[in-house]
Amino acid sequence: MKSLQTFLVGCILFSTSAIQAAQENKVVVGVNIRGYGGVSEQQQNSKIEELQAYRVKTIREGFPSNLNENFNQFIISAYRHGIGTVAIIYPTLGGDQTHTSVVDASNGRPWRTPALVDCNPEQFRKLLTVQLAALEAAGVKLTAIELGNEFNTVGYNADFPVHSSGRVLGIADLNNSKDSEARVVAAGYLQYIKVLAVAKDVRDHSRLNRATPLLSGGLANVGLPGPHSFNKQLSTSVPDTIAFLRQNGTDSLVDGYGVHAYTSGDPHQTISQRVAVFNDIFRACEHNKPCWLTEWAFNNRDQSCPIHDDIRVQLVKAERVALKPFIAQGRLAASIYYSWDGDFPGQKENMGAIFRCGSLTEAGKLALSPM
């Protein structure tokens, strides 16, 4: 009897570990990298060798606004070295730019910002088809296609006025035709959904990427609906934006929803407090339509070499523990850190970078380890 019990316990333990391993294998772990589509081939190769040396398997990078052979070469070369790409495709690709805003850094727009209301689904189709075909000609299968980036904020969507009530809008606001601010934002979201349908159709009719997950664009965590946002700019909350998209049919179009979470850098915050924050952010994430955490990070302002990274190691460790329940529930499918190095090659390293002082930091090693 004892041997039978031992055998059964062993089976249970093996089954549990097998399930955990399966869950870990399903979670995409990677890092954001920016600007390497515009540098020399030598610089590209050097960066890919660096990523490969640290066993990076996935990068996230934004596609250019037109067909760019240099950019394609970077993605192709990375793929041939075992590094897949979560490709950010901007929904305003091919749009008429009528409502594109001017640069206004003081109001959250350090670049010219397009408006979703100007999206042109058919022009988008033409351009995406050509871009995807160019990569497929080289045998590239993307890790995921993410349509847009933080379009629930002023910085990436000119449908949001820079001079506004400063609210975080919820789904009740987006559905309120009498709300002049929310009505414009909602119209842009409906236009976005039309482009999302086109992206799915192009993906579905592709040769190599028919099974590539299609994601809604990573939404910035701006808090829950209320009269005041953290930066006094109009925005829509993550769960309410997803709820509005879902209300208008996106569950039939996407495989998951992109989200961003830059949480507290207080090392004394408890795991339960971190889980509570994620409960708000991931409220709309479901097992059959999980969220992809395509940006998260902790800053380290230390510019010395070797870098002192102990506190960030502690923060990364706590964050990963807080994410585990959502992975176990099947509601979180990816963890992609922001970012590998500086915003662009040759620029000063940003505070969130994990490749510092010529090597991957301890925090970076932890952030990129399997979940």
Rosetta blueprint (number, residue, H / E / L):
1 M L
2 K H
3 S H
4 L H
5 Q H
6 T H
7 F H
8 L H
9 V H
10 G H
11 C H
12 I H
13 L H
14 F H
15 S H
16 T H
17 S H
18 A H
19 I H
20 Q H
21 A H
22 A H
23 Q H
24 E H
25 N H
26 K H
27 V L
28 V E
29 V E
30 G E
31 V E
32 N E
33 I L
34 R L
35 G L
36 Y H
37 G H
38 G H
39 V L
40 S L
41 E H
42 Q H
43 Q H
44 Q H
45 N H
46 S H
47 K H
48 I H
49 E H
50 E H
51 L H
52 Q H
53 A H
54 Y L
55 R L
56 V L
57 K L
58 T E
59 I E
60 R E
61 E E
62 G E
63 F L
64 P L
65 S L
66 N L
67 L L
68 N L
69 E H
70 N H
71 F H
72 N H
73 Q H
74 F H
75 I H
76 I H
77 S H
78 A H
79 Y H
80 R H
81 H L
82 G L
83 I L
84 G E
85 T E
86 V E
87 A E
88 I E
89 I E
90 Y L
91 P L
92 T L
93 L L
94 G L
95 G L
96 D L
97 Q L
98 T L
99 H L
100 T L
101 S E
102 V L
103 V L
104 D E
105 A H
106 S H
107 N H
108 G L
109 R E
110 P L
111 W L
112 R L
113 T E
114 P L
115 A L
116 L H
117 V H
118 D H
119 C L
120 N L
121 P H
122 E H
123 Q H
124 F H
125 R H
126 K H
127 L H
128 L H
129 T H
130 V H
131 Q H
132 L H
133 A H
134 A H
135 L H
136 E H
137 A L
138 A L
139 G L
140 V L
141 K L
142 L L
143 T L
144 A E
145 I E
146 E E
147 L E
148 G E
149 N E
150 E L
151 F L
152 N L
153 T L
154 V H
155 G H
156 Y H
157 N L
158 A L
159 D L
160 F L
161 P L
162 V L
163 H L
164 S L
165 S L
166 G L
167 R L
168 V E
169 L E
170 G L
171 I H
172 A H
173 D H
174 L H
175 N L
176 N L
177 S L
178 K L
179 D L
180 S H
181 E H
182 A H
183 R H
184 V H
185 V H
186 A H
187 A H
188 G H
189 Y H
190 L H
191 Q H
192 Y H
193 I H
194 K H
195 V H
196 L H
197 A H
198 V H
199 A H
200 K H
201 D H
202 V H
203 R H
204 D H
205 H L
206 S L
207 R L
208 L L
209 N L
210 R L
211 A L
212 T L
213 P L
214 L E
215 L E
216 S E
217 G E
218 G E
219 L E
220 A L
221 N L
222 V L
223 G L
224 L L
225 P L
226 G E
227 P L
228 H L
229 S L
230 F L
231 N L
232 K L
233 Q L
234 L L
235 S E
236 T E
237 S L
238 V H
239 P H
240 D H
241 T H
242 I H
243 A H
244 F H
245 L H
246 R H
247 Q H
248 N L
249 G L
250 T H
251 D H
252 S H
253 L L
254 V L
255 D L
256 G E
257 Y E
258 G E
259 V E
260 H E
261 A L
262 Y L
263 T L
264 S L
265 G L
266 D L
267 P L
268 H L
269 Q L
270 T L
271 I H
272 S H
273 Q H
274 R H
275 V H
276 A H
277 V H
278 F H
279 N H
280 D H
281 I H
282 F L
283 R L
284 A L
285 C L
286 E L
287 H L
288 N L
289 K L
290 P L
291 C E
292 W E
293 L E
294 T E
295 E E
296 W L
297 A L
298 F L
299 N L
300 N L
301 R L
302 D L
303 Q L
304 S L
305 C L
306 P L
307 I L
308 H L
309 D L
310 D H
311 I H
312 R H
313 V H
314 Q H
315 L H
316 V H
317 K H
318 A H
319 E H
320 R H
321 V H
322 A H
323 L H
324 K H
325 P H
326 F H
327 I H
328 A H
329 Q L
330 G L
331 R L
332 L E
333 A E
334 A E
335 S E
336 I E
337 Y E
338 Y L
339 S L
340 W L
341 D L
342 G L
343 D L
344 F L
345 P L
346 G L
347 Q L
348 K L
349 E L
350 N L
351 M L
352 G L
353 A L
354 I L
355 F E
356 R E
357 C L
358 G L
359 S E
360 L E
361 T L
362 E H
363 A H
364 G H
365 K H
366 L H
367 A H
368 L L
369 S L
370 P L
371 M L
